[in-house]
Amino acid sequence: MTTTPTPEPAMVEQTPGPETGRKKGSKSAASAARDGLSGRTASAISLVIALLWTLPTFGLFVSSFRPETDAKTTGWWNVVTDPSFTLDNYREVLSGEGNAGLMTFLVNTIVITIPGVLIPITLATLAAYAFAWMKFKGRDALFVAMFALQIVPIQVTLIPLLSLYTSPPFNLRPLAGRDAPAGGLYELWLSHAIFAMPLAIFLLHNFMREIPGELIESARVDGAGHVEIFTRIMLPLMAPAIAAFGIFQFLWVWNDLLVALVFSGPDVAPLTVKLVNLVGQRGEDWHLLSAGAFVSLVIPLAVFLGLQRYFVRGLLAGSVKG
Amino acid sequence: MTTPEKLIQMVIAIALFVGVMAAILLLTARLKSRNGERVQAVAFVGPALFLVAVGLLYPALKTAYQSFFGANGDNFVGFDNYVDIFTNSSLLTVLRNTMLWVLLVPTLSTFIGLVYAVLVDRSRFEKLAKALVFLPMAISLVGASIIWKFVYEYKGTENEQIGLLNGVLKALGFETYNFLFYAPWNTLFLIVILIWIQAGFAMTILSASIKAIPDDIVEAASLDGVSGLKMFFFITVPSIRPSLIVVLTTISIGTLKVFDIVQTSTGGRFDTSVLAYEYYFQYFVSLNQGLAAALAVVIFALVTPIIIYNVRQMRRLEAR
């Protein structure tokens, strides 16, 4: 990330002569490579890709606003010649009869997601700080072990976790099943926290190591303890990194299906579970399916677009390290 | 539970969590002796370590153990479950499909992401162009599957088409085609969905590392008369090799765990199941615990070498 230069403002690059100055006329590897294709072919190809990547979503989006009979009988592209739009589909999927409306499930998703992001990030930030700046026995070995646990696919953990939740040892109260506290929400929060932990600690640790050690040293000389350093110095400096991983985790929890299917009862099932059921029961009702899909898209899309800068930064820090 | 009740539960949980964390920090803040710092370290690392030990380490070992037992988890069957996976014909189909996914998704999405990154680099619409391809990353796999199911929607040729692809086929005078029905091609059409999602990820990372290629290298090469496709293959691709590897491995791992797309699009029918889906199906539908555990272990075994390779690459980069 740190190595990424800001792209030069020059919009269209002229083919520079070999002797042009380094900064002004120089071109990137990409644009130099692109010259192999004529400008027109290159833009045609990129246009086709952009269209292929946009059109499927756009089609479903248009469909979600079309009246039921139109959506079921004619292609969405017919809106060009015969435009007719309605909000009925959204009204229908959101309200539903009784508790069947998506609104209930939207609330479930929100209730699952907020602690599902806050808890792991807090714990991971603390642990990452300890791994980065505290000295204790076995620190490096523990850190490597933590990193290595990223190997474990979620699937491997589900069965034993489920039985831990339903019949915990030492006469603890079961987190899942009929008498579960908060209708079984605690197991969802806990599971999302567990699955996020190795990657979160790893990424936040990497960010933290980039903060100059002298800063911590001098604070220590001044008599500040670890807790003080953590809350007064680290947290403010770490804010962008925490935000980046927060968005990561937010998208992950919001969009999750597997954890929810395995651990959540019908009472607290999130949108994704409801959508899958909707596909199963009403696979032909495209006016409802499309509206439902967009109800589930709106919030993550808004978060994503609004905080894209942080998200990309988090992505890059995790992936092109070194 | 009603909506206000759920929200109250959430607030209680957060307050509880914040309260406990604050108490731990406040109690340990006063400790400054050597022993005190040890307590602090435990307070900082302890909760995370505990969660990971109980939630990842123990279950992984338990599952590996379970995979040697029968359907209800009682009778020891040795390697029978594993033998099943590699001999039963429908499970072999699952393995074949998984292989197709793992081969095609990483390579194609990386390729498309790379080409696109190169094509839009420093063009007038770079920001917008990138956002369009990056956007599917925010969409859930369930949402993406619905979007594509709509593209693939099938109606007999004589009917009015509502699916985009069959609409195009009909307009061009071809018979319409049931994309999600005929094996093995239906697996390829499901694979398209994940490529659609992952290409944006590949593009973002590769684009950043292309921009990081030093100007001098490019300039020196173009002075030597290297340009066009040669520049791409001899300068661009080798310079971003580390990022290429990271992208390929990350997508491979994600692909091995893909479950949502199969569940939403076909429900695993028509020979489209993959390991991650079959695990869920065997445990929760067929109620075969032992086989499910063995399938999970196979996923584990397939992910491990990819991660090890990744870690080694990272170490090598750090050593440099």
Interface residues (C-beta under 8 A of the other chain):
Chain A: M1 T3 T4 P5 P7 E8 A10 M11 V12 E13 P18 R22 S26 K27 S28 A29 A30 S31 A32 A33 R34 D35 G36 L37 A42 S43 I45 S46 I49 A50 W53 T54 L55 P56 T57 G59 L60 S63 A71 K72 T73 T74 G75 W76 W77 T104 V107 N108 V111 I114 P115 L118 I119 T122 L123 A124 L126 A127 Y129 A130 F131 M134 K135 F136 L142 M146 F147 A148 L149 Q150 I151 V152 P153 I154 Q155 V156 T157 L158 I159 P160 L161 L164 A182 G183 L185 Y186 W189 L190 S191 A193 I194 F195 M197 P198 I201 G225 H226 V227 E228 F230 T231 L251 W254 N255 D256 L257 L258 L261 V262 D267 V268 T272 L275 V276 V279 G280 W286 L289 S290 G292 A293 S296 L297 P300 L301 V303 F304 L305 Q308 V312 L315 L316 S319 V320 K321 G322
Chain B: M1 T3 K6 L7 Q9 M10 I12 A13 I14 F17 M21 L25 L26 T28 A29 R30 L31 K32 E37 R38 Q40 A41 A43 F44 V45 P47 A48 L49 L51 V52 V54 G55 L56 L57 Y58 P59 A60 K62 T63 A64 Q66 I112 V115 Y116 A117 V118 L119 V120 D121 R122 S123 R124 E126 A129 A131 L132 V133 F134 L135 P136 M137 A138 I139 S140 L141 V142 G143 S145 I146 I147 W148 K149 F150 V151 E153 E160 Q161 I162 G163 L164 G167 W196 A199 G200 F201 T204 I205 S207 A208 S209 I210 K211 A212 I213 D215 D216 I217 V218 E219 A221 S222 L223 S227 G228 L229 K230 M231 F232 I235 T236 S239 P242 S243 V246 V247 T250 L256 K257 F259 D260 Q263 T264 G267 A276 Y279 Y280 Y283 F284 Q289 A292 A293 L295 A296 V297 I299 F300 V303 T304 I307 V311 M314 L317 E318 R320
